[in-house]
Amino acid sequence: MTKKLKILLLNCIVLFSVTSCFDDLDDDIVYATTVEINDFVWKAMNAVYLYKPEIPDLVDDRFTTSVEYNEYLNDYASPETLFESLKYLPDTIDRFSRIYSNYNELQDILDGVSLSNGIEYNLYYVPGSDSEIFGAITLVLNNSMASDLGLVRGQIFRAVNGENLNNSNYLELLTTNDFTLNFADYDTNGTDETADDTVTLNANSVSLSKVTYTENPIHKTEVLEVNGTSIGYLMYNAFNSEYNSELNDAFAEFSAAGVTELVLDLRYNGGGSVQTAAYLGSMVTGQFTGSIYSKLFYNENLSSNDVDFLFTNSISGGGSINSLNLSRVYVLTTNRRTASASELVINSLSPYIDVIVIGENTVGKTQASQTVYDSPGLFTTEGINLGHTYAMQPLIANSTNVNDELVPTEGLTPDIDLSESPSNLGILGDINEPLLAEAIQNITAADRSFGKANKATKLKEVKQIVAPLEQDMFID
């Protein structure tokens, strides 16, 4: 809930009573019509949308009379349909702008609060089938229901609620708030080829429910001593500015341990705060304070907001940054989850230090969004229209590195191509986990020439729905 509305409700409770407060609110609020909300959508997109020049319906002189404008707004039965019609190439370029009917829920997502059962997973087709599906747990969130139940990365499930997963039912079964996972055994039959692999149900199962959960994005830190080299490992899952101090503390730990190499695990990091991404770059380095880290630019209406993010030695309101002064960093990636601010870090550090990417091609997104409200200032709740709770999270800016290079829409190509395999996911932070092991091998090897590390054939992955803001980069 926004601060303004929290204060309003609190004052009502203190001065009157809960019942009379809501009576008064109901009396004062004039609820907005669909056309009035559509008016907010169009005017806001006209003002802030990054790709406004590419959308004919958003040009300033699109309508010659107010009658023509109102007829246009009336053509759309909902704010959602109007909003979707204004997105630029939504299948390829703007896959990320979203509209929300309740800005309180949106703010919770931005703050890292969501409904979660504590697991993330990949889905694959069963070898030899184009319709049968199984899943592999890739991440168990700390202090979650799943961790309390003892679930671990690498567990395989073949069915949900006793039904084998397939093309027709997996979305319905896995998107409910409560379900039971039926586990299975994965057998490679002793070969690197996946064609002869089998997935067989066993007798184990667990019931999970989604509950309100706030994730600490610093999932795991390790200091690994390998052949006389101190290697820092950080699994970082979201650029959440609420945890800037905790992120800085992790680098204090690395500095105190004498870390000279760093593996930054962003394989499940879909993005977040632009400013936090700049802080992370400054923690990795330290020798470029005051230099341009990244550039953010807006459409012509907001061009006065264009800004350069700099390498810095301090966190605003949070003290000095703990820097490692490294000239090289290893970054672990995956093709569905490494996005936006994670890609910004790779792209922005690359002109300054060696960035060795191990994993898969990234998503391909460095556009930034910001929450837009129906208020005079658009980016603030001050004076917000209480007649509805719609808000938008449209792309409003794009980001380049110091050399004006964008992350390509097809994503960043890894230096070492290596995919996670459900038959050998390993333990995150363990020296034998395949992606981390590849980084360690490269760090300690005399010959660091890059090659294609994938040896086995890949399983065919099942497309999954991207959760709201899962791949977002936003402006605080």
Secondary structure as the mmCIF struct_conf table of DSSP 4:
data_model
#
loop_
_struct_conf.conf_type_id
_struct_conf.id
_struct_conf.beg_label_comp_id
_struct_conf.beg_label_asym_id
_struct_conf.beg_label_seq_id
_struct_conf.end_label_comp_id
_struct_conf.end_label_asym_id
_struct_conf.end_label_seq_id
HELX_RH_AL_P HELX_RH_AL_P1 LYS A 3 LEU A 15
BEND BEND1 PHE A 16 PHE A 16
HELX_RH_AL_P HELX_RH_AL_P2 VAL A 18 ASP A 28
HELX_LH_PP_P HELX_LH_PP_P1 TYR A 31 THR A 33
HELX_RH_AL_P HELX_RH_AL_P3 THR A 34 VAL A 48
TURN_TY1_P TURN_TY1_P1 LEU A 50 TYR A 51
HELX_RH_3T_P HELX_RH_3T_P1 LYS A 52 GLU A 54
HELX_RH_3T_P HELX_RH_3T_P2 PRO A 56 LEU A 58
BEND BEND2 VAL A 59 VAL A 59
TURN_TY1_P TURN_TY1_P2 ASP A 60 ASP A 61
BEND BEND3 ARG A 62 ARG A 62
BEND BEND4 THR A 64 THR A 65
HELX_RH_AL_P HELX_RH_AL_P4 SER A 66 ASN A 74
TURN_TY1_P TURN_TY1_P3 ASP A 75 ASP A 75
BEND BEND5 ALA A 77 SER A 78
HELX_RH_AL_P HELX_RH_AL_P5 PRO A 79 SER A 85
TURN_TY1_P TURN_TY1_P4 LEU A 86 LEU A 86
BEND BEND6 LYS A 87 LEU A 89
TURN_TY1_P TURN_TY1_P5 PRO A 90 ILE A 93
STRN STRN1 ARG A 98 TYR A 100
BEND BEND7 SER A 101 SER A 101
HELX_RH_AL_P HELX_RH_AL_P6 TYR A 103 LEU A 110
TURN_TY1_P TURN_TY1_P6 ASP A 111 GLY A 112
STRN STRN2 VAL A 113 SER A 116
BEND BEND8 GLY A 118 GLY A 118
STRN STRN3 ILE A 119 TYR A 125
HELX_LH_PP_P HELX_LH_PP_P2 VAL A 126 VAL A 126
TURN_TY1_P TURN_TY1_P7 PRO A 127 GLY A 128
BEND BEND9 ASP A 130 SER A 131
STRN STRN4 GLU A 132 GLU A 132
STRN STRN5 ILE A 133 VAL A 140
TURN_TY1_P TURN_TY1_P8 ASN A 142 ASN A 143
BEND BEND10 SER A 144 SER A 144
HELX_RH_AL_P HELX_RH_AL_P7 MET A 145 ASP A 148
TURN_TY1_P TURN_TY1_P9 LEU A 149 GLY A 150
TURN_TY1_P TURN_TY1_P10 ARG A 153 GLY A 154
STRN STRN6 ILE A 156 VAL A 160
TURN_TY1_P TURN_TY1_P11 ASN A 161 GLY A 162
STRN STRN7 GLU A 163 ASN A 164
HELX_LH_PP_P HELX_LH_PP_P3 LEU A 165 LEU A 165
STRN STRN8 ASN A 166 ASN A 166
TURN_TY1_P TURN_TY1_P12 ASN A 167 ASN A 169
HELX_RH_AL_P HELX_RH_AL_P8 TYR A 170 LEU A 174
BEND BEND11 THR A 175 ASN A 177
STRN STRN9 ASP A 178 ASP A 187
TURN_TY1_P TURN_TY1_P13 ASN A 189 GLY A 190
BEND BEND12 ASP A 192 ASP A 192
BEND BEND13 THR A 194 THR A 194
TURN_TY1_P TURN_TY1_P14 ALA A 195 ASP A 196
STRN STRN10 THR A 198 SER A 209
STRN STRN11 VAL A 211 THR A 214
BEND BEND14 PRO A 217 PRO A 217
STRN STRN12 ILE A 218 VAL A 226
TURN_TY1_P TURN_TY1_P15 ASN A 227 GLY A 228
STRN STRN13 THR A 229 TYR A 236
STRN STRN14 PHE A 239 PHE A 239
HELX_RH_3T_P HELX_RH_3T_P3 SER A 241 TYR A 243
HELX_RH_AL_P HELX_RH_AL_P9 ASN A 244 ALA A 256
TURN_TY1_P TURN_TY1_P16 ALA A 257 GLY A 258
STRN STRN15 GLU A 261 ASP A 265
TURN_TY1_P TURN_TY1_P17 ARG A 267 TYR A 268
STRN STRN16 GLY A 272 SER A 273
HELX_RH_AL_P HELX_RH_AL_P10 VAL A 274 VAL A 284
BEND BEND15 GLN A 287 GLN A 287
TURN_TY1_P TURN_TY1_P18 THR A 289 GLY A 290
BEND BEND16 SER A 291 SER A 291
STRN STRN17 ILE A 292 TYR A 298
HELX_RH_3T_P HELX_RH_3T_P4 GLU A 300 ASN A 305
STRN STRN18 VAL A 307 LEU A 310
BEND BEND17 ASN A 313 ASN A 313
STRN STRN19 SER A 314 ILE A 315
TURN_TY1_P TURN_TY1_P19 SER A 316 GLY A 318
STRN STRN20 GLY A 319 SER A 320
BEND BEND18 SER A 327 SER A 327
STRN STRN21 ARG A 328 THR A 333
TURN_TY1_P TURN_TY1_P20 ASN A 335 ARG A 337
TURN_TY1_P TURN_TY1_P21 SER A 340 SER A 340
HELX_RH_AL_P HELX_RH_AL_P11 ALA A 341 LEU A 349
TURN_TY1_P TURN_TY1_P22 SER A 350 TYR A 352
BEND BEND19 ILE A 353 ILE A 353
STRN STRN22 ASP A 354 GLY A 359
BEND BEND20 GLU A 360 GLU A 360
STRN STRN23 ALA A 368 SER A 369
STRN STRN24 VAL A 372 TYR A 373
BEND BEND21 ASP A 374 SER A 375
TURN_TY1_P TURN_TY1_P23 PRO A 376 GLY A 377
BEND BEND22 LEU A 378 THR A 380
TURN_TY1_P TURN_TY1_P24 GLU A 382 GLY A 383
TURN_TY1_P TURN_TY1_P25 LEU A 386 GLY A 387
STRN STRN25 ALA A 391 GLN A 393
STRN STRN26 LEU A 395 ASN A 401
TURN_TY1_P TURN_TY1_P26 VAL A 402 ASN A 403
HELX_LH_PP_P HELX_LH_PP_P4 GLU A 405 PRO A 408
TURN_TY1_P TURN_TY1_P27 THR A 409 GLU A 410
HELX_LH_PP_P HELX_LH_PP_P5 LEU A 412 PRO A 414
BEND BEND23 ASP A 415 ASP A 415
STRN STRN27 ILE A 416 ASP A 417
TURN_TY1_P TURN_TY1_P28 PRO A 422 SER A 423
TURN_TY1_P TURN_TY1_P29 LEU A 428 GLY A 429
TURN_TY1_P TURN_TY1_P30 ILE A 431 ASN A 432
BEND BEND24 GLU A 433 GLU A 433
HELX_RH_AL_P HELX_RH_AL_P12 PRO A 434 THR A 444
BEND BEND25 ALA A 446 ALA A 446
BEND BEND26 ALA A 456 ALA A 456
HELX_LH_PP_P HELX_LH_PP_P6 THR A 457 LYS A 460
STRN STRN28 GLU A 461 GLU A 461
HELX_LH_PP_P HELX_LH_PP_P7 VAL A 462 LYS A 463
HELX_LH_PP_P HELX_LH_PP_P8 ILE A 465 ALA A 467
TURN_TY1_P TURN_TY1_P31 PRO A 468 GLN A 471
STRN STRN29 MET A 473 PHE A 474
#
